[in-house]
Amino acid sequence: MPQMKSRHKHLRKTLKRTQRNRALKQQVKLATRAAREAAGDGDEQQTREALSRAYKAVDKATQAKVLHPRRGGRKKSVLARQVAQARGAE
């Protein structure tokens, strides 16, 4: 444990930030998984909505600086490619 008061505050801030970052990363993972599964199911409307939610989750994480902007763009690009491939495989 920290010895100084300022370090205690820093520790509290770090724990809050860690929780926020984990929550945002989890949202991104769940949204991208849902988009891939929706594409595999074949329902066009559901796929579009799931892809939109995944993009929104990635953009939120990028805006909060949980993901690097280029990583966010790469995630969206890879996801779009995977969804298009899943649609073509039907």
Contacts in CASP RR format, 6 or more apart in sequence:
PFRMAT RR
TARGET T0000
AUTHOR 0000-0000-0000
METHOD contacts of the structure
MODEL  1
MPQMKSRHKHLRKTLKRTQRNRALKQQVKLATRAAREAAGDGDEQQTREA
LSRAYKAVDKATQAKVLHPRRGGRKKSVLARQVAQARGAE
1 8 0 8 1.000
1 11 0 8 1.000
2 8 0 8 1.000
2 10 0 8 1.000
2 11 0 8 1.000
20 64 0 8 1.000
20 66 0 8 1.000
21 64 0 8 1.000
21 66 0 8 1.000
24 57 0 8 1.000
24 60 0 8 1.000
24 61 0 8 1.000
24 64 0 8 1.000
24 66 0 8 1.000
25 61 0 8 1.000
25 66 0 8 1.000
25 67 0 8 1.000
27 57 0 8 1.000
27 60 0 8 1.000
27 61 0 8 1.000
28 54 0 8 1.000
28 57 0 8 1.000
28 58 0 8 1.000
28 61 0 8 1.000
28 67 0 8 1.000
28 75 0 8 1.000
30 57 0 8 1.000
31 50 0 8 1.000
31 53 0 8 1.000
31 54 0 8 1.000
31 56 0 8 1.000
31 57 0 8 1.000
31 58 0 8 1.000
32 54 0 8 1.000
32 57 0 8 1.000
32 58 0 8 1.000
32 75 0 8 1.000
32 79 0 8 1.000
34 50 0 8 1.000
34 53 0 8 1.000
34 54 0 8 1.000
35 47 0 8 1.000
35 50 0 8 1.000
35 51 0 8 1.000
35 53 0 8 1.000
35 54 0 8 1.000
35 79 0 8 1.000
35 83 0 8 1.000
36 79 0 8 1.000
36 82 0 8 1.000
36 83 0 8 1.000
36 86 0 8 1.000
37 50 0 8 1.000
38 46 0 8 1.000
38 47 0 8 1.000
38 49 0 8 1.000
38 50 0 8 1.000
38 51 0 8 1.000
39 47 0 8 1.000
39 50 0 8 1.000
39 51 0 8 1.000
39 82 0 8 1.000
39 83 0 8 1.000
39 86 0 8 1.000
39 87 0 8 1.000
40 47 0 8 1.000
40 86 0 8 1.000
40 87 0 8 1.000
40 89 0 8 1.000
40 90 0 8 1.000
41 47 0 8 1.000
42 86 0 8 1.000
42 87 0 8 1.000
42 90 0 8 1.000
47 83 0 8 1.000
47 87 0 8 1.000
51 79 0 8 1.000
51 80 0 8 1.000
51 83 0 8 1.000
54 76 0 8 1.000
54 79 0 8 1.000
55 76 0 8 1.000
58 67 0 8 1.000
58 72 0 8 1.000
58 73 0 8 1.000
58 75 0 8 1.000
58 76 0 8 1.000
59 72 0 8 1.000
61 67 0 8 1.000
61 72 0 8 1.000
62 68 0 8 1.000
62 69 0 8 1.000
62 71 0 8 1.000
62 72 0 8 1.000
62 73 0 8 1.000
67 75 0 8 1.000
END
